[in-house]
Structures are given as structure tokens and as C-alpha cells.
Amino acid sequence: MTAATFEEVVNQFVLSKEQVQNIINGLTEELVEGLSTTDPKNITQQPSFITRLPTGKETGLYLAIDMGGTNLRTAAVHLLGDGQVGVTMEKHEITEKLKTGSGEAMFDWIADCTAALLKTVALDMGDSELQMGVTFSFAIQQTAINRGKVLAMGKGFNLSDVIGKDLKDLLEDGFVRKNLNVKVSAIINDTVGTLVSHAYVSPSTKIGVILATGTNAAYIERTSEVTKYNGPVCDEMILNTEWDAMGKSSYLPQTKYDKVIDELSLVPKFQEFEKMVSGLYMGELVRLALVDLIESKAILKSLDGKVPESLQPRLSFKTLFMSTIESDHSPEHTGVDKVFKTTFGIEGLTPEDRAQIFRLIHTIGRRSAVMTAAACVALLLKANGATVQLDNPSEITTIGIDGSVFEKYPHFSHNMMEALTEILGQERASRIRLELARDGGCIGAALVAMVAHSGGAV
């Protein structure tokens, strides 16, 4: 009975071909719906106003800022051609005083940080105008490549005189007050930045993905398909899919543990796809399954069905622990002992315990890779025949992926590629490349500023 219980739990995380196809079909429906919807609650398929990718041959100096919930990063990005970039970057902590002060004080401080960067790179601007790209990790209603009204801040921010105002004006007014001749030529989302920055390095890049604490993707779509877009005429445009907001229980192969995570989340029935694949939740899936297995005496039998206090807090089993365990390739799985003894104070694991825990973690990690691959296939098939040519034997399609899960989780790239081959077939998959993309926030913002300044945006 106990062995069957363990098999039942693990096998819930193994996806059949039919389940994978259901994910592709379901996400495709949501991608298509997002192209036309005018429902303000549906935030998917956001136009970026960027109409072309860089070629990798561009040169010049562009500035960037990446403003998140904790830090402001400023960067001077030298485009050197041949896909090469030189970056000088500085990071500044955003204090609580700044977060809850006036908008003017915040944007004066951003201008001061920009001036400090220019001093670091010993750049005497003279009368010349510098172009800046901005990655802004807060909600804005974007109306053009370089304009967007600030909708909400959150993340501990409560600035006066900012909500409803245009971000370009707020920033440039600060630059004027500090005598800086800097113009905001692009405002982007970090996922769009990932696609653009990797396209500079690998011009065959057609999709950008972020897979870290959360997940998102951007791709190139025919503008004629984006019926909700009513801006200037153009043939193609990068869309920010916001696939983190996609996923419905009607087609997702949710286990009971996935359902618990969703029910206990801040917003149940929202971001259901993300809750099954991203770094924030993978470790919690392992913890919930372990608790269930310990209580049913199917694993760690020496505990006699009693769950240690150390394993009881929500989110106490980090996805990092999964990486540590999967990084250990020894047949004894000593990485399991290391994590369980050091972090949870659980000792005396048997070889069977270690093998079972390793298998559970491997299966949950692999499911994330397979589901991410399925989501990429939905994008590839949606764009196929237009911005992607899956059946052209001479065309390589690259997917640039940024984020700690893809970069650091063992075998994630291999498992994704294996799934892509299973879904698309050997011939099509042989022309797809999965590559680690880096720093869409700053480098991407600078590159989009370059693209926009040279006429590649509307």
C-alpha cells in the first residue's frame, strides 16, 4: 500500500502526451483571445510599440535605468557591433523615505543617480542629447514606445503626485531640474527587453522568456492579428504576452498540491500556469507532497507519520534546495542528506528515502520544464508561417531565456529541449535553440532606446 501511495503521488507530476497537448491548445486559445480583448481585466498580449529587432551590427552609447521594488540600476551601454556590448552599471537602494515621499524627490534622486553614472564613465555630454531606455517594474498604461501613464505602484511605494502622470514627463522633468540633457526614447517591460537584448547577440531570436520567481514571455506577432491595437500602421510588433496571467484549471493538469497552492495564494484562480512552473512555487509543491507522504508513512518511515515542525511552514522548502539535490549525481544522493540535515534537522535517512526524495524532486522539476516547453510551442505555432518559419530547413529559431530557474536548475534546458523534440518532432526541433539570455532589464532597455531612436518603433 505504501509503495503504491508513493507511486501515485509521483505519477501525478508525470504528464501524458494528451495533457501536454491540452496545455498547448489552452494557452493558444488564451493567446488568441488576448489579441482582441478589450476587457481591462485581461492584461495579456500587450503591444510594446517595437516594430523591429536589432541586427547586432548597431553601435553607439545609450543609457538605461531599471527600476524595481528594491533597487534602481543605472547603466551606460556601449553597442560595439558584432553582437558585442560594453556595460557600466551602478546599483542604488531605494530607501523607505524615497518610496513614501514626493514624486519630485524620487525623480530628482533618479536624475542624481544618472548624473553619478555619467561621472563614473567620464562622459562629458556637452550639448549632445543622450537617449535612455527605461525598464519600469510597475503597472503603466503604455500609449507609445516612450510614453505611459503610471497606474499603480505597490511594492511599498506611496509616492505623491505620480499616479496618472506620464512616466516620460516625470523622468525628463527630473533631468531638466538637474541640468541633464537626457531624453526617454523607450519604456519597456523586462521580458520584451530579454527578447531585444538577446536578438542583438543572436539575430535568430524570435521569443524571449523569463523563468525565475515568476515567468513571462514576449514574441513577434503580425500586427494585423492584434485587432485590439489601434496605433500607427506597422507590419509586425513585439507583444508582451503576460503568460503569467494565463492558465485555467479546465486544461491544466493540476494535482491536489497545485490546487492547495492556488487556494492559499493572494489571488486564487489567477496565474494558475505560473503557479505550476515558476521558482516561487516549485519548492512548495515538493513540501506539500512530502508532508502528504510522511503522514501516510509512504516515505521517511522512521518519522512514524509525524511531520517535523521544520517542514510545516508554508514555502519553507525552497526551489534552491531542489537544485542542490538534483546537482548531486552520486548514486547515494548525498545531496538529499545535506539539505534535510542542515536545513530541516532530519537525520537517519535510508537509501530508499534518499532515492524516493530525489525522484519526487526530479519529477516536479521536469514537469516545470515540460510545461514551459509546451508554452513555447504555443507561441512558436502561433507565429509559424509569419515571424517564425518552423518548416524552413535553413532557418534557425532561437528562444532567449533569462532567469534563475533556467540558468541554475540542473538539466532544465535539456529537459525543455527533450520536450520540444517530443512535441514538434526531431526535424523541427533540430532547428530550435534554447539560449541563456542575460539582463533584459538594462541592456534590453538601452537596445530598445536605440531601436526606437532609429525608427524601429511606433
C-alpha positions in Angstrom: 0.0 0.0 0.0 2.7 2.5 1.0 4.7 1.9 -2.3 1.6 2.5 -4.3 1.0 5.7 -2.4 4.4 7.0 -3.3 4.0 5.9 -7.0 0.5 7.6 -7.1 1.9 10.9 -5.8 4.9 11.0 -8.1 3.0 9.9 -11.2 0.6 12.9 -10.7 3.5 15.1 -11.9 4.3 13.0 -15.0 2.4 14.4 -18.0 1.0 12.4 -20.8 1.1 13.5 -24.4 -2.6 14.3 -24.2 -2.1 16.5 -21.2 0.8 18.4 -22.9 -1.3 18.9 -26.0 -4.2 20.2 -23.8 -1.8 22.8 -22.3 -0.7 23.9 -25.8 -4.3 24.2 -27.0 -5.5 26.0 -23.9 -2.6 28.5 -23.9 -3.1 29.1 -27.7 -6.8 29.9 -27.1 -5.8 32.5 -24.5 -3.1 34.0 -26.7 -5.7 34.4 -29.5 -8.2 35.9 -27.1 -5.6 38.4 -25.8 -5.1 39.8 -29.3 -8.6 41.1 -29.5 -10.0 41.5 -26.0 -10.8 45.0 -24.7 -11.6 43.7 -21.2 -9.5 45.8 -18.8 -9.1 42.7 -16.5 -7.4 40.8 -19.3 -3.8 42.1 -19.3 -2.4 39.6 -21.8 -0.9 40.3 -25.2 0.2 43.9 -24.5 1.6 45.8 -27.5 5.2 47.0 -27.0 5.2 49.5 -29.9 8.5 48.0 -31.0 8.4 47.0 -34.7 11.8 45.5 -35.3 14.6 43.8 -33.6 18.3 44.9 -33.6 20.6 43.2 -36.1 23.7 43.0 -33.9 25.6 45.5 -36.1 24.4 48.7 -34.4 26.9 50.9 -32.5 26.6 53.8 -30.1 26.2 54.8 -26.5 22.8 54.6 -24.8 21.7 55.0 -21.2 19.3 52.7 -19.3 17.6 52.6 -15.9 15.9 49.6 -14.4 13.6 50.5 -11.6 12.3 47.7 -9.4 10.8 47.3 -5.9 14.1 47.4 -4.1 16.8 48.9 -6.3 17.4 51.3 -9.1 20.0 50.2 -11.6 21.6 52.8 -14.0 23.7 51.7 -17.0 25.7 53.2 -19.8 25.6 50.6 -22.6 28.1 50.8 -25.4 27.0 48.9 -28.5 30.1 47.8 -30.2 28.7 45.9 -33.2 29.1 42.2 -33.9 26.6 41.5 -31.1 29.1 42.9 -28.5 28.2 45.3 -25.7 30.2 47.1 -23.0 28.3 47.9 -19.9 29.0 50.2 -17.0 26.3 49.6 -14.3 25.6 51.0 -10.9 23.0 49.9 -8.3 21.3 52.1 -5.8 19.0 51.0 -3.0 15.6 52.8 -2.9 15.1 53.9 0.7 11.8 53.8 2.6 11.9 57.6 2.7 12.1 57.9 -1.0 9.3 55.3 -1.5 6.9 57.2 0.6 7.9 60.8 -0.3 7.0 63.1 -3.1 7.2 62.2 -6.8 9.5 65.1 -7.4 12.0 63.9 -4.7 12.0 60.4 -6.3 12.7 61.6 -9.8 15.3 64.2 -8.7 17.1 61.2 -7.0 16.9 59.2 -10.2 18.4 62.1 -12.1 21.2 62.4 -9.5 21.9 58.6 -9.9 22.1 59.1 -13.6 24.5 62.1 -13.2 26.7 59.9 -11.0 26.8 57.2 -13.7 27.9 59.8 -16.3 30.6 60.9 -13.9 31.8 57.3 -13.5 32.1 56.8 -17.2 33.7 60.2 -17.5 31.3 61.2 -20.2 31.3 64.9 -20.9 27.9 65.4 -22.7 28.5 68.9 -23.8 25.3 69.9 -25.6 24.6 66.5 -27.1 21.4 64.7 -26.2 21.6 61.2 -24.7 18.9 58.6 -25.3 17.6 56.5 -22.4 15.6 53.3 -22.2 13.6 52.6 -19.1 12.5 49.3 -17.6 9.8 50.0 -15.1 8.5 47.2 -12.9 5.2 48.7 -12.1 1.9 49.0 -13.8 1.6 51.5 -16.6 -0.8 52.1 -19.4 1.5 52.4 -22.3 0.4 54.7 -25.2 3.6 54.8 -27.2 7.1 53.4 -27.2 8.2 56.1 -24.8 5.0 57.1 -23.1 2.8 55.5 -20.4 0.7 56.6 -17.5 1.6 55.3 -14.1 -1.4 53.2 -12.9 -0.2 51.8 -9.6 3.0 51.3 -7.7 2.6 48.7 -4.9 5.8 47.0 -3.5 5.8 49.5 -0.6 5.7 52.7 -2.8 3.3 55.5 -1.9 4.5 58.5 -3.9 2.5 61.7 -4.1 1.7 63.3 -7.4 2.7 60.4 -9.6 -0.3 58.2 -10.3 -2.0 59.1 -13.6 1.1 61.0 -14.9 3.2 60.1 -17.8 6.5 58.4 -16.9 8.4 60.1 -19.7 7.4 63.5 -18.3 8.2 62.6 -14.7 11.7 61.4 -15.6 12.6 64.2 -18.1 11.3 66.9 -15.7 13.8 65.5 -13.1 16.6 65.5 -15.7 15.8 69.2 -16.6 15.9 70.1 -12.9 19.4 68.6 -12.7 20.6 70.1 -15.9 20.9 66.7 -17.8 20.2 66.6 -21.5 18.6 63.1 -21.4 15.6 62.0 -23.4 13.5 58.9 -22.7 13.1 57.2 -26.0 11.7 53.8 -24.8 9.8 52.4 -21.8 9.8 48.6 -21.7 8.8 45.5 -19.8 11.8 43.3 -18.8 10.5 40.4 -20.9 10.5 42.5 -24.0 14.0 43.6 -23.0 15.1 40.0 -22.8 13.9 39.3 -26.4 15.5 42.5 -27.8 18.8 42.2 -25.9 19.3 38.5 -26.9 18.4 39.4 -30.6 21.4 41.7 -30.6 23.6 38.8 -29.6 21.7 36.1 -31.6 19.8 37.6 -34.5 17.8 34.4 -35.0 16.0 35.1 -31.6 12.2 35.3 -32.0 11.0 34.6 -28.4 12.2 36.0 -25.1 11.3 34.2 -21.9 11.8 34.9 -18.2 11.8 32.0 -15.8 12.7 32.9 -12.3 10.5 33.6 -9.3 7.8 34.3 -11.8 7.5 33.7 -15.6 6.6 35.6 -18.7 7.3 35.7 -22.5 7.4 38.0 -25.4 7.3 37.2 -29.1 6.9 38.9 -32.5 3.4 39.0 -34.0 1.8 40.2 -37.2 0.1 43.5 -36.3 -2.9 42.5 -38.4 -3.6 39.8 -35.9 -3.7 42.3 -33.0 -7.2 43.6 -33.5 -7.2 45.5 -30.2 -4.3 47.6 -31.4 -5.3 50.9 -32.9 -2.0 52.8 -33.1 0.1 53.7 -36.2 0.2 51.2 -39.0 3.1 48.6 -39.0 3.6 45.1 -40.2 4.9 43.4 -37.0 5.2 44.2 -33.3 6.7 42.6 -30.2 4.0 41.6 -27.8 4.4 41.1 -24.1 2.2 38.0 -23.6 2.0 38.3 -19.8 1.6 34.5 -19.9 2.0 34.6 -16.2 -1.6 35.7 -16.1 -2.8 32.7 -18.2 -3.7 29.2 -17.3 -7.1 27.7 -16.4 -8.0 24.7 -14.4 -10.1 23.5 -17.3 -7.0 22.4 -19.3 -4.1 22.5 -16.8 -3.2 19.1 -15.3 -3.3 20.3 -11.7 -2.5 17.9 -8.9 -4.2 18.4 -5.5 -1.0 20.1 -4.4 -1.3 22.7 -7.2 -4.8 23.3 -6.1 -3.7 23.9 -2.5 -1.1 26.4 -3.7 -3.7 28.2 -5.7 -6.3 28.3 -2.9 -3.8 29.7 -0.4 -2.3 32.3 -2.8 -3.1 36.0 -2.6 -5.3 35.8 -5.7 -6.8 32.3 -6.3 -7.8 31.3 -9.9 -5.2 33.8 -11.2 -1.7 33.0 -12.6 -2.5 29.3 -12.5 0.1 28.4 -15.1 2.8 30.3 -13.3 2.0 28.6 -10.1 2.8 25.2 -11.7 6.1 26.1 -13.2 7.9 29.1 -11.6 10.6 29.2 -9.0 8.4 30.7 -6.3 6.2 27.6 -6.2 8.2 24.5 -7.2 9.7 24.0 -3.7 6.3 24.4 -2.1 5.0 21.6 -4.4 7.7 19.4 -3.1 7.0 20.3 0.5 3.2 19.6 0.2 3.9 16.2 -1.4 6.5 15.3 1.3 4.0 16.2 4.1 1.4 14.0 2.5 3.8 11.1 2.0 5.2 11.4 5.6 1.7 11.4 7.1 0.7 8.3 5.1 4.0 6.6 6.1 5.0 6.1 2.5 8.3 7.9 2.9 10.7 8.7 5.8 9.1 5.8 7.8 11.4 6.5 10.8 9.2 9.6 11.5 6.2 7.3 12.0 3.8 9.6 10.2 4.8 12.7 12.2 5.8 15.7 10.1 8.7 17.6 11.7 7.9 21.2 12.7 10.7 22.4 10.3 8.8 21.1 7.3 5.4 22.6 8.3 5.8 26.3 7.4 4.5 27.3 4.0 7.3 28.0 1.5 9.9 26.6 3.8 11.2 24.1 1.2 13.0 26.4 -1.3 13.4 25.7 -5.0 17.1 26.2 -4.3 17.0 23.0 -2.2 15.7 21.2 -5.3 18.7 22.5 -7.3 21.1 21.4 -4.6 19.6 17.9 -4.5 19.5 17.5 -8.3 23.1 18.8 -8.7 24.3 15.7 -6.8 24.8 12.9 -9.3 26.1 10.3 -6.8 24.1 7.1 -6.7 23.8 7.6 -2.9 22.1 11.0 -3.5 24.1 12.5 -0.6 22.7 16.0 -1.6 19.4 14.9 0.0 21.1 14.2 3.3 22.8 17.6 3.1 19.6 19.6 2.7 17.5 17.6 5.1 20.1 17.5 7.9 21.3 21.1 7.6 18.0 22.9 6.9 15.3 20.7 8.5 17.2 18.8 11.2 16.1 15.4 9.7 18.7 12.7 10.0 18.9 8.9 9.6 17.6 8.8 6.0 17.8 5.3 4.4 19.0 4.8 0.9 15.3 4.2 -0.1 14.3 7.6 1.5 17.1 9.4 -0.5 16.2 7.7 -3.7 12.4 8.5 -3.3 13.0 12.1 -2.4 15.4 12.6 -5.3 12.8 11.0 -7.7 10.0 13.2 -6.4 12.1 16.4 -6.8 13.3 15.4 -10.3 9.8 14.7 -11.4 8.4 18.1 -10.2 11.4 19.9 -11.8 11.0 18.1 -15.1 7.2 18.9 -15.1 8.1 22.6 -15.0 10.5 22.2 -17.9 7.9 20.3 -20.0 5.1 22.8 -19.3 7.5 25.7 -20.2 8.4 23.9 -23.4 4.6 23.5 -24.2 4.1 27.2 -23.6 6.9 28.0 -26.0 5.4 25.6 -28.6 2.1 27.6 -28.3 4.0 30.7 -29.2 6.0 29.1 -32.0 2.9 27.6 -33.6 1.0 30.9 -33.3 3.8 32.8 -35.1 4.7 30.0 -37.6 4.4 30.9 -41.2 4.8 34.6 -40.4 7.5 35.7 -38.0 8.7 32.1 -37.3 9.4 29.5 -40.1 9.4 26.2 -38.3 9.4 24.2 -41.6 12.2 26.1 -43.4 15.2 23.8 -43.3 17.6 26.7 -43.5 16.1 28.8 -40.7 17.2 28.6 -37.0 14.8 29.9 -34.4 16.3 30.9 -31.1 14.5 31.3 -27.8 16.4 33.6 -25.3 15.6 32.6 -21.7 16.6 34.7 -18.7 16.1 33.8 -15.0 17.5 31.7 -12.2 15.3 28.6 -12.9 16.6 28.2 -16.5 20.1 29.3 -15.6 20.7 27.3 -12.4 18.3 24.4 -12.2 20.1 21.3 -13.2 19.1 19.8 -16.6 16.3 22.3 -17.1 17.5 23.3 -20.6 18.0 19.6 -21.6 14.5 18.6 -20.3 12.9 21.5 -22.2 14.7 20.5 -25.4 13.7 16.9 -24.9 10.0 18.0 -24.6 10.2 20.3 -27.6 11.5 17.3 -29.7 8.7 15.1 -28.3 6.1 17.7 -29.2 7.4 19.1 -32.5 9.3 16.1 -33.9 13.0 15.7 -34.4 13.3 17.7 -37.7 11.6 20.9 -36.5 13.2 20.7 -33.0 16.7 20.4 -34.5 16.4 24.0 -35.8 15.4 25.4 -32.4 18.0 26.8 -30.0 17.4 27.5 -26.3 20.0 30.0 -25.1 20.6 31.7 -21.8 19.8 35.4 -22.1 21.1 38.0 -19.6 19.9 41.2 -18.2 17.0 42.2 -20.4 16.4 45.0 -17.8 19.3 47.3 -18.5 20.8 46.1 -21.8 17.4 45.4 -23.2 16.2 48.9 -22.3 19.3 50.5 -23.9 18.8 48.5 -27.0 15.2 49.4 -27.3 16.1 53.0 -26.9 18.5 52.5 -29.9 15.8 50.7 -32.0 13.2 53.4 -31.2 15.6 56.3 -31.9 16.5 54.8 -35.3 12.9 54.4 -36.3 12.1 50.8 -35.2 9.1 51.8 -33.1 5.7 53.5 -33.5 
